[in-house]
Amino acid sequence: MTTPSQPLSVIIATDCGSTTTKAILIEKVGSEYRQTFRGEAPTTVEAPFEDVTRGVLNAIAEIEELSGRTILDGERIITPNKAKDGQPKVGVDIYVSTSSAGGGLQMMVAGAVQSMTGESAQRCALGAGAIVMDVLALNDGRLPHEKIERIRALRPDMILLSGGTDGGTVTHVVEMAEYIAAAEPRPRLGMSYTLPLIYAGNKDARPRVREILENKSSLVITDNIRPQLERENLAPARNKIHDLFLEHVMAQAPGYKKLIDWAGAPIMPTPAAVGLIMQAIAKRDGINLIGVDIGGATTDVFSVFGEVFNRTVSANLGMSYSISNVLAEAGLANIMRWVPFAINEETLRNRIKNKMIRPTTIPQTLDELQIEQAIAREALRLALMHHKSLATGLKGVQQERTISDIFEQKTSGQTLIDMLKLDLVVGSGGILSHAPRRVQAMLMMVDAYEPLGFTRLSVDSIFMMPHLGVLSTVNEQAATDVFVRDCMVYLGTCVAPIGQGKAGERCTDYTITFQGGRAPEQGSLPFGELRLLPLGTDEKATVELRPAKQVDAGAGKGMAVTKEARGGVVGLMLDARGRPLQLPVDEKARVAALTKWYKALELYPRV
């Protein structure tokens, strides 16, 4: 195993996705690390190959061809790097990998109280990179036999059981353990091993839980995730999830034993690795960030606020397989409001369903592109709402109540997502990373997230965040160097005052002072306008806002604000459309407003 202190000069990393295995080569150039070559191949976890290493070898072989470096010796990765000055390039220092092949890590979580230990367990599993199939709790409204049937039917990869504070009552968590034992759950992969079950609840209940579940599952006991009502302790259980994912789940998947032997660091679930690189960047730069990965079937949202990390999976929101769910959840009116032309309902529904049954197609006309990007706005918006509801402070804290009150409690803790304190949005997934124009990706995120004050936006160039996440466990400098220089495409900064007013009325006056001798710009920004000013990737500008008395630019209503804004491939976006953003209800007025904004940004220039 390579330790973080060991010098690395050549690194190969793969991400084994459900359909594609992506490999990247990272080399030290001078004092910094750069991503130099990449290769792709179909994932080979299913028949006829049933060996994940075939796809890995094929992707690495493509890098060999492109780079002129010899990396493979038959079916072996040559380590360490044997090249010296003037000699042929042979070998790499380390190989690392992530995987979501075979559907990723699918978990069921159980807690005593749905809005407390149930949600803590859910946050724990999501942060470890799992898809949470269901959350069971004593007060979830299901009868005992319904709970047992649900456990039997789902066949997860792993179960996380929590409940009770240390020293508290043991009866509730023991009751949940009995339901699991009665269900005799079977794992999704492999019939020859017992289902891994992590117990992370009241330590006083351990003897009873062991008695009930030891013979029914592969039981692992770790620290309570909610030792006290006001304290959450997720790290020990998350680490156990990673260990069991490697030992049990991955060991059952075809070819993974070989892959584990090749790797110089533990293989991680893809979303867990993305979460790690998000945390590394937030820590390095001392910032709050939100990251989103919008895929065909799911949308993952990651956030780091005040060093607290959260991740959610919206398993029913995606741009191909789940596109009809976006329509069902958002409603037709919410999708139509982003389309800059009149379209009847039936035509829109047909287009959406065509995408669902032909998930690999891409838009062929401007109309199709605009409809798809309208749907993406709603998927992003809904996924962030879902994330805000789970990324909360602890529920039920500092409230005096009886045990019956706890069971009735539905109130949410305060969300940790404060858009005014948000520094950076990182977008990923085909609809954002491969938008025909970068300004389209920027506006999709601005429309969906409605950032407040000053917020920087970026997209992942070729989805290498998983590779860099697992690499950060071995060499943080290599991971963050490549993340900033090769992975991230900085789009620019959005400046959005908070408040509303009539279209055409003054929202704020501004003065923008540029570095490098460029003449300053000043003007008045009326409500209902979007303006885009050029500001390059390495450029900075000082922006002074003098808002109208009912408008808050970040320091309070009517108070002037001066802040630094950083540029990008799109530039500096001044957004005076109002917060919260409200589009005109009348169709003609709405289409006119959208057309005006899209023209101002040259969003869809007609050729």
N, C-alpha and C positions, 0 to 999 in steps of 0.2 A: 504493500500500500504506500503510495506517495504521500508525504506529509506536506502541509502548506509551506514549510521552510525550505523544501528542496527546490533547487533551480530547475525551471522547465523552459526549454526553448522551442520545442515542436510538440503540438498537442493535436490529437484527432478526437473529435466528439461526434456522436450520432444521437438522433432522436428517432426512435422506432414508433412511428405513428400508426394509426389503424389502417391507413392505405399506403402511406409513403414513408420510406426511411431516408432521412436527410443527414448527410455527413458534412462536417466543415473541418478545414485544416487551419490551425492557428499557429503563427510563427512569431518569434521575437525578432523585431526589426529595430536595431539600435537598442534603445532603453525601453521601448514600448511594444506591446503585443498587437498584432493585426490579424484579421481573418483574411486568408490569402486565396483559398480555393474551396469550392463546394461541389458535392455530388449528390445525386438522388437516385433511388431505385424503388420499385414496388416492395412493400413489406411482404414477407414470406412466412407469416405465422400460420396460415391456413393451408389446406390441401391445394395443390398436390405436393408442396414442398414440406410444410409442417416443420419448419426449422427457421427461426427468426434470423439466424446468423447468415443465411444465404443473402438476404436483402442487405444486411450490413456489409458483407464482403463485396457485393456488387456496387454499392454506393462508394465504398473506399476505393475500389478499382477505378472508378471514374475520376476520383481525385488523383490517383497515381498517374493516370493518363494525362491529366491536365497539368499537373505540377512537375512531372518528371522525377518525382521522388519514389523510391521503392519502399512501400509500407508493408506489403504482404509477402509472406513466405508460405505459399500454398494456402492453407486455412489458418494461418497464424499471423498475428500482428507483431511486427518486429519492434521490440523495445530493448534497451533505450535507443535514442537517436545515435547512430554510429558515425554520422558524417563529421569529419573534421575539415579544417580549412583546405580548400582546393580538392577535396575528395568528393566522389559521387554522393548524392543525398540518399541516405538509407536509414529507415526506421523513424520512430517517434518516441518521445519521452514518456507519454502516458496516453491511454485510451479511456474515455469516459462516455457514459450513455444514459439517456432517459428513455422511458417507454410508456406509451398508452395503447400499445398493440393488444388485441384481444379485448378491447372495450375498457381499458384502464382499470383502476381500482374501484370496485363497487362495494359500498358498505351500507349496513343498517345500523342506526344508533338507537339506544334506548336509555331513558332517564325516568326518574320518579315523577317529576313535574315538568310538563311540556314547556312552559315559558321560562323555566330556570335551568335545571340540570339537563333537560332535553336539548335546549338551545346551546348550552355550553358544550355538550357532546357533539352537536352538529358543527359548531365552530371549530372544534378540535379536529374532526374528520375532514372537513372542507380544507382546513389549513394544511393538512397532510397530503392533499392532492386527490382526495376521494370524490366520487360521485355518491351523494347520499340518497339511497333508494327510498328510505322511509325513516321517520322519527316516531318511535313508539314511546308512550308514556301512560302512566296509570290513569291520568285524567284526559286522555285524548278522545274520549267519547266512544271508543270501541269496546265491545263486550269481550270478556276473556277468550271465548272461542274464536272471535274474529281476529284478535291479536295473534293467536297461535296459528290460525290458517294463513295469515299474512306472512309470518316468519317462514312457514313451510313453502309458500308459493314463490317468494322472492329469490331464494338461493343466492345470497350475497357472497362476496369473497371473504368477508370478515364482519364481525359484530363488535361494537363498542358499547359496553354497559356501564352506566354511571348512575349516581343517585345518592342523595343524603349528604350532609356535611359531616366531617369527622366528629365523632362523639354524639351524633344525633340518633334519631330513630332508625332501626335497621329493617323494619317490617316492609316498607314500601319497595326498597331495592331487592329484597329477598323475594317478594311477590313477582317482580319483573323477571328475576332469575328463574323462577319456577315456570313461568310461561315459556321462556326460551327452552328450558329443559323438556317441557311437555311437547314442544314442536319438533324436537330432534332435528335441528336444521342441517341441511346438506350443502356442501360448497358448490360453487358454479363450475369450477375447473377441477378435474381429477376426482375419481371416486375412491382413491386408495388412501386418502388422508382425512383427518377430522378437521372441522371448521375452526379457524383461529378465532378466539373470543378474548377481548381485552376487558378486564374489570378495572375501572378507575373511579370507584365510588367510595362511600363511607368505609373507613378502614376497619371499623368494628364489625362490619358485616362480612369480612373476608372469609372467616371459617365456614359460615353458612353457605356463602356463594361457592366456595371450593367444594363443599359437600354435595351441592346440587348440580354443579356444572362440570366438575373435573372429568367425569366419565362420559359426558355428552359432547365435549368440545375440547379443542387444544387451548386450555385456559392459561392466560398470562395475567398476572396481577401487577398493577403499577399504582403510582400515587393518585390520590383523588383529584379529579379535575376541578372540583368545587369544594376545597377543604373547609372554607368558611363562606358564609353567605356573600360577603363583600370581596371575596378573593377568588380569582380564576387561575388555575395552574395547568395550562394545556401542554407544555413542552414534554413532560415525561411520557404522556399517552401518545403524542404525535410521534415521538422517537420510536416507540414500540410499534406503531402502525407501519413506519418505514421498515423496521427490522422484519416484521411478519410479512410484509409485502414481498420482500426479497426472499425470505426463507420458504414461505408457503406458496403464495400466489404465483410469483415469477417462476419458482421451481417447477410448477405444473405446466407452464406454457412451453410449447415445443421449441427446443433449442436454447432456452434461457440459461441452463446450467453452463453451457459453453461460453455464453456471453458474459456471465458473472465471472468466470475464470479469466477472461480476457481483460476485464475492466480493472482499472487502477483505483477506482472509488466505487462505493455502492451505487447500483442502478436506482434511479429515482422515478416515481410517477411524473410524467411531463408537467402537470399543473403545479406540483410541489416545487419543481425546479424553477418554473417561471416565477413563483412566489419568492423564492430565494434571491433571484437576481433583482427583483423589485425592492426587496428589503435591503440588499447590499447597496443599491444606488441611493435609496432614501437615507440610509445611514451615512454613506460617504459624503453626500451633498447637504445633509441636514435639512431635508425637505419633506413635505407631505405630498403623496402622489396617489393617483388612481390609474390602474392599468386595466385594459379590457382586451379580451381575445374573443372575437365574434367568429364562430365557425359555422359549419353547415347544420349541425344538430344542436349545439349548445353555445351559450355565451358565458365565459368566465369573467368575473370582475375581481380585481385585487386592489387592496388599498393599504397604505401605511400612513396613519395619522398619529402624530406624537409618539412614534416608534411602535405603535400597536398595529400588528398585521392582521388583516382579515381577507378571506377569500370566499366567494359564493359561486355556485354553478346554477345558472338558469337552464335547466336541462330541456326545457320546452321552447327555447327561443334560439332560432338559428336561421341561416339564410338559404337553406335548400331543403334538407329533410324535415326541418321544423318550421318552415316558412308559413304554413297554414295556421300553426299555433300562434304566430305573431299576429296574424289577422284576427284570430279569435279573441286573443287577449287584449289587443290594442283597440279593436273595433275599426270598422271601415272608415269612419269619419276622421279618426286620428291619422290614418295612413294617407287618406286623400288630401289632408290639409297641407302636405308637403309637395304635392304634385302640381307643377306650374302650368297645368292646362286642364280643361274640362274632360272628364272621362266617365262613362257610365259604369255603374256598380258591377254589372254582369261581366263586362270586359276585364275590369280589374281583378275580379275573383278568378276568372279563367286564366289570366296571366300568372297569378300567384300559384294556382294549382298545377299549371304546366311546369313551373319551376320545381315544385315538390316531386312530381313524377319523373322529371328529367334533371336531377340535382347537379349534374356536371356542366350544364349549359351556362353560357355567359351572355349578357345582353348584346344583341346585334344592332339595335337602333338606339337613338338618343332617348326616345320615349321609354323604352325598356330600361335603360340605365337610370333614368330619373325615377321610375317606379321602384326599382330595386333599392336605390339609395334612400327613397322615402321610407321603405319598409325597414331598412337598416337603422334609421333614426329612431323608429319606434322600438325595435329590438334593443337598441342601446339604452334608451330611456327606461324601458321596463326592467331591464337587467340591473340598472343602477338603483331603481326603486327597491327591488328585491334585496340588493346588497345593503342599502341603507337600513332596511328592516332587521337585518341580522348583525350588522357591524354596530353593535350598541354597547353601552355601559351595562353593568350587571343589573339584572332585573330583580325587583323586590328588596333592594338594599335601602337601609335607613327608613324602613316602614315598620311600625309595630303591627303585628297581625298574628292571628292564631293559625294553626295548621290548616284549618278549613278555609281560611282566607287565602292561603298559599295555593290551595287546589282550585280556587275560583279565579285566581289572579290572571288577568289577560293583558294587563298594562305593559307597555314596552319600556325598556330602558331608553335613555336618550341616545340617538344615533351619534356615532363618532365622526361621521362625514360632514365636515364643515366646509362648504364650497368657497367661502371667503378666505379660508386658510390653505386652500389647495394651491400648490405651486406648479405641478406638472401632471398632464394627462398623457398616458402612453397607449396608443391604439395598435391593435394587431388583428390579424385575420384578413382573408382575401379581399373583402369589400373595402377595407381601409388601406391595407398595404398595397393593393394593386389597383386602386382607383385611377382612372385615366389621367386625372390631374390631381396634384397634391392638395390644391385648395379645396377640392371636393371632400377629401378625407377630413380636412380641418373643419369645414362648415358642418359636416355630419355630426362631428363630436360636439361642436359648439351648440348646434340646435338641440341635440339630445340631452346634453349635460347642463346647459345653461350656466357656464362658469361665471363667477362673480369677481369683480375687481380685475386684478392682473393674473392671468394664467397662461403658462407655456404649454404648447401642444406638440406632440411628436408621434411618429409611427415607426413600427419595427420594419426594417427594409425587407428582410427575407425570412422572418420568423426563426431567429436563432436564439431567442431568449431561453428555451429549455436547455440547450447545450451550455449556455453561459451560466445558468443557474447551478447545474451540477458541477461545472468547473469552479465556481466560486467556493465550493467546499474544499477544494484542493489548492487553488491559487487565486485569491480574490483580486489581485492586481491584474492578472491576465483577463479575468472575466469582465472587470469594470472597464479596462482599457478598450477591449473590443466592443463592449456595449455602447460606449460613448462615441467611438470613432467609426465603427462599421455597422453596428446594428441599428442605432437610432438615427432617424431622419427628423431633425428638428424642423417643425413647420413654421413656428413663429409664436407670437404672443397675442392673446385676445384680451382687449381692455373693454370691460362691460360694466358700466355704472348700474346701480340698483335703484329701481323706481320706475314709475310709469307716467306718461303724459300724452297729450294729443299729438298726433303726427304733425311735424313741422314746428312745434314749440321747441324752445331751447332746452336741451338736455344738459350739455356741458360745453364750456370753452376749453380749448387745449393748446398747449405749447409743447412742441417736441424738439428737443435739442439733440442733434446727432453727433457722434464722434467722427473725427477725421476731416473736419473742415467743411462738411456739407451744411448748407444754409438751413437754419431752423424752420420748422413749419408751424403755423398757428392758424386757428380757425374756430368756428362754432359748429357743434355737432347737434343737429335737431333730432328729436324723437322719430323713430321709424327709419333711421338710416344705418347703413353699413358702409364703412370706408376701409380700403386696403392701401397701406403705404408700404413702399419697398423698404425692407430692412434685412440685409443678408445674414447668412448663417453665423458668421463670426462677428457680426455688428451688434452694438448696443446703442440704446437711445434713452434719454431721460424724458419721461412724459409727465407733464404737469396738467392736472385736471382741475377745473374750477366749476363745479356742478351747480345746477339750479337748486333753489332752497329745499325742494322736496326730494332731491336725488342724493343718494349715498354712493360716493366713489371708493368707499372702504374705510373712511375715518369718521363717518357720521353724516347726517343730512346737511347739505350745503357747505360741507367742509372741503377745502382744497387738499389735494393729495399729489405728492411728487414721488414717482417710483421709477426704477430702472426697468426697461423692457428689452428682452433679447430677441434677436431676429431668427430667421429660418428661411427655408426654400419658398415659403409663401409670403411671409412678411409680418407686418403689424396690422392687426385687425381691430378697428374701432367699432364697437357694437352698441348702438343706441336704440335698439329695438325694444328695450324695456325688460325689466326683470320683476316678476316672472314674465316669460315671453308669452304674449297672447297674439295669435294670428287673427286677422279679420274673419268674422263669421260669414259674411256675404261672399259668395263664390267669386264674383267679378273682382271685388276689392282684394280678396286673398290672392288670386292669380296675378293681379297687377302688382301687389306688394312683393310676391315671390320673384316675379320677373324683374322688378327693379333691383332687388338684392342680388339676384344671380348675375345681372348685367354689371353691377358695381364691382363684383369680384371676378368677372369673366369666368364664371363657373362652367358654363357650357358654350364656348364660342362656336358659332356655326361656321362651317367651312364653305 
